[in-house]
Amino acid sequence: MIAIDGPGAAGKSTVARLLARRLGTFVFDTGALYRAVTLLALPQGIAPNDAAALTVIANDLDITMAPPTVDDGRQVNVQLGDEDVTWALRTPEIDAAVSEVSAHQGVRAALLPVQRRIADGAAVVMVGRDIGTVVAPDAGTKFYLDASAEERARRRLVDLQRQGVETDFASVLKDLRARDAWDAGRDLSPLRPAEDAIIIHSDGRTAEEIAVEMATIAKERWAALTARGSRA
């Protein structure tokens, strides 16, 4: 298993898709789970700080993810029941609330078994903010993908504009910095690199370049494990 953690808009999902294609593995973006809870909560008037109500939603979450079937820039198909919510999860409203939603212990506890079931014994690339530290601390290869706030804001702005969302760079940058502060400062599973994670900065680099680097590292580690196993 390969874990990729890092802040929002660092390029994790895109790199993970390219990496999985090179390695023949499945991509699981765990952030979609928390975004789905947020998407279901907001229309019901459930506030991001209502831990009890959000935990109920998380426990009942009917979510499926699969490789993309629509050529509109998405990295994965996400469905809640029979509804395609892939892009609905990526709106500024969800961005603004998901960090607070994901910080609740009940929500994280409800979704943790889902993540671990997928990670258990599978050839998978898992993407999130606490994969290497909490969800799968025994992952064979851990990466922490980072980028400057300005670079990440430029990427997020492009994604939002592609969806037809009207916003500007300053607003996106402000929202990203606020989420960074929230994610890094929360008591439960704060955003940080695992002690044994390989930190990669993506500023000025293409997703393909980074995926090639990660694939090389992963293959070298897998070869070393295989060699040790054969000598045992």
N, C-alpha and C positions, 0 to 999 in steps of 0.2 A: 504494500500500500504506500502511496505517495501523498503526503499532506502539504497543502499550499495555504499558508495563512498570510494575512496582510490587511492593510486598511482599504477602505472603499475606493474603487476606481484605480487601483494599482495595476490592473490588467490581469487579475487572477483567473477569471473565467475564460478569457480568450486564450491565455497561455495554457491553461489546463486542457482546453479542447484540443489545441495543437499537440500538446504533450501526449494526451491519451491516444490521439490518432497515430503518433509515432510508435507508441508502446503497445497498441492494441488493447487498451483498457477503457473502463467506463468513467465518466465524469459525474461527480455528485457535488453540486454547489449547495452547501448546507444553509447558506443565507436565504435561499428561497423559502425554507421552512418558516423562518421568522417573519419574512416579508408576507407570506401567506396568512399567518396569524394576524398581522397588522391589517392586511387588506380586508379580512373578514370583520375585524373589530371596528374599524373607523365608520362604516356606514350604519352600524348599530349604535353609534354614539358612545362606544366604549373607549375610555381615555387610555392613553399609553401607560398611565400609572396605576391602572386598575388591575392589579396582579391576579386577583381571584377570578375575574371574568375572563381575562386573557388565558389563564391556565385551563379553564374549561374548554375554550376554543382549541387550544393546543392539544388537549387530550382527545378531542373529537376530529382532528384534522384529517380530511380525506384528500390527500395530495399524491399525485403521480408525476414522475419526470421521465423523459425519454429523449433520445437524440432528435435534433430539430428536423421538422418536416416542411417548414416554411422558410423560403429564402428571403428573409427580411432583416438579417443581421443578428438574429437570436442565436444563442449558444446551446439552448436546450428548450424543449417543450415542457411547460409546466401547466398542469391542469388541477383545478379544484373540482372534484366530482367530474362532470362532463364539460366544464367550462375552461377554455384556454385563457389563462391569466398571465401568460409569459410577460407581456409588456405592461400589464396592469400592475405588476409587482415593482416596476421600475420608475414610478412617477415621483415627482418631488414630495408629494404628500407622504408616500411610504418612506422615502429617504429620511424625511424629517422625524418620523416617529419610530422607525424600526429599532434604533439603538436602545431606546428606553424600553420598548417591548421585550427585546431580547435579553435585557438585564435582569428580568424577574426569575427568581430561582424556580418557581413552579413551572414556568414556560420552558425553561431550559431542561428541567428534569423530565417533562413530558416528551420533549423532542429528542433527548439524548439517546434513548434506546433505538429510535428509528435510525439515527446516524450510525450507531455502533453495529446494528444488524447489517447495514450495507457494507461497513468496513470490515466486518469479521471474515477473515479468510479470503477476501475478494481481491482481484487485481483491479484496483480503483484509484483514481485521482480525486481526493476530497479537498474541497475548497471552502474556506471559512475564515474565522478569526481566532478560533481556539482549538483547531483540529490537533495540532501537534502538542498542545499543552494539556488539553482536557479530554476531547472526544476520543482521540487515538494516540496516546502518548507513546505507545510502542510501535508506531509507524516506522517502517524500514527506512524511509527517506523523507526528510522534512525540509521544506523551503519556507522562507519568509520573503514575500515579494513586496517591495516598497517603492515609492516614488515621491517626489516633492508634491506638496499640496497643489501648487500651480499646475504641474503636469497632469495630476489626477483630475483637477477641475476642468482642464481643457478636454480631456477624454470624456468626462461625464457630460459636458455641454454638447459634444458631438452626438452622443447617444440620445440625449433629450431632444435635440433638434431633429434627429432622425424620426423620433416618435411624434413630432409636431408640437412639442411642448414649448411654450414661449417663456424664455428665461434669459438671463445674461451671465457672463463670466463671474462678475462680482458676487452675485447671489449664490451661484453654485459653489464658488470658493468658500464663501462664508458658511454654507451648510456643511461642506466637507470638513472644515476645521472644527465646527461645533461637534460633528459626529466623532471625529478623531479624539477630541477631548473627553467626550462621554465614554467612548469605548475603552480608552486607556485608563480612565479614572474610576471605572466602576469596581465595586468590591468583588463581584462574582465574575470569574473568568475574564479578567481584563485583557485587552489587546496587547500582546507582547510576543516576541519571538521565543520559541522553545530554546532551551539551553543548547541543544544539539542541532538546531536548524541552520541551514545554509542561507545567509541573507543575500538577496540579489536586488540591486537597484535597477529599475526599468527606465529611468529618464534617458531619452536619446537613443533607446534601443527598440527594435521591433519585437513584436510578440514571437515571431518565428525564431529570431536569434536566441531569445531566452528559452524557448521550448527546446531548441537544439542543445543548449547548455545543460538544461535540466535532464533531458533524456540521456545525455552522455554520462552524467553523474549517476543517475538511477541505474543504468545498465552496468556501470562499473561496480556499484554496490551489490547488485544482484549477482554478478559474476563472482564477486568475492565471497558472498554467502554460499553460493553453489559449490565453490572450491572448498570452503571449510567443511561443508556438509559431506562432500565426497571423501574427505580425509578422516572424518569421524569414525 
